[in-house]
Amino acid sequence: MMVAPLSEDGKWESTDLMTIDIWVETMGMPPPFLTKKCIEQMAKRMGTLIQANEVRKNGVVVNHYLHFHVRLKLVVPLLARVSLLYY
């Protein structure tokens, strides 16, 4: 089954079925990687960043995970593993 938002003109023929929007949540991240920059870099490797939840508020870590919305191209294979060592 393919789920996609209906295009603005209301026609399925013009709906983009080559991408899918998903939420990504990462757990067990070391504190130095809990940054907006890290979210942007991870999302870029996956697809296009749509939005992300705040990581820090006044310099203090809000959550101990990263949560962001990304648009994936369905013609590009998914990454099975991404290492943070190369950032």
C-alpha positions in Angstrom: 0.0 0.0 0.0 1.3 3.5 -0.8 0.2 6.4 1.3 0.7 10.0 0.0 -1.0 13.3 0.6 -3.4 14.2 -2.2 -2.1 17.0 -4.4 -3.5 20.5 -4.0 -5.6 20.2 -7.2 -7.3 17.1 -5.8 -6.2 14.8 -8.6 -4.4 11.5 -7.9 -2.7 11.8 -11.4 -0.7 14.8 -10.2 0.2 13.3 -6.7 3.9 12.7 -6.0 4.3 9.0 -5.5 8.1 9.0 -5.8 8.7 10.4 -2.3 7.5 9.6 1.2 7.6 11.7 4.4 8.6 9.9 7.6 9.5 10.8 11.1 12.9 9.6 12.4 13.7 9.2 16.0 17.2 8.3 17.1 17.9 6.9 20.6 21.2 6.4 22.5 23.0 9.4 20.9 26.0 10.6 22.8 25.4 14.2 24.2 27.8 15.9 21.8 25.7 14.7 18.9 22.4 16.1 20.2 22.5 19.2 18.0 20.5 20.8 15.2 23.6 20.5 13.0 23.7 16.7 13.5 20.0 16.5 12.6 20.7 18.4 9.4 23.6 16.2 8.4 21.7 12.9 9.1 18.6 14.2 7.2 20.8 15.2 4.3 22.2 11.7 4.0 18.6 10.3 4.0 16.7 12.8 1.9 15.3 16.3 2.6 14.8 17.7 6.1 11.2 19.0 6.5 11.3 19.9 10.2 12.9 18.9 13.5 11.9 19.1 17.1 14.0 21.4 19.3 17.1 19.7 20.7 18.3 22.4 23.1 16.5 25.2 24.9 18.8 28.0 26.3 21.8 25.6 25.8 20.2 22.8 27.8 19.4 19.5 26.2 15.6 19.1 26.1 15.4 15.4 25.1 17.9 12.6 25.0 17.0 11.7 21.4 16.7 13.4 18.1 13.3 13.6 16.3 12.9 14.9 12.8 10.7 14.8 9.7 12.4 13.8 6.5 11.3 13.3 2.8 12.8 10.2 1.2 13.0 9.5 -2.5 11.7 6.0 -3.1 14.0 5.4 -6.0 17.1 5.8 -3.7 17.9 2.7 -1.6 17.5 3.2 2.2 20.7 3.3 4.2 21.1 0.2 6.4 23.6 1.9 8.7 25.0 5.4 9.2 28.0 6.1 11.3 28.5 9.3 13.2 32.3 8.9 13.1 32.5 10.7 9.7 30.6 13.9 10.7 
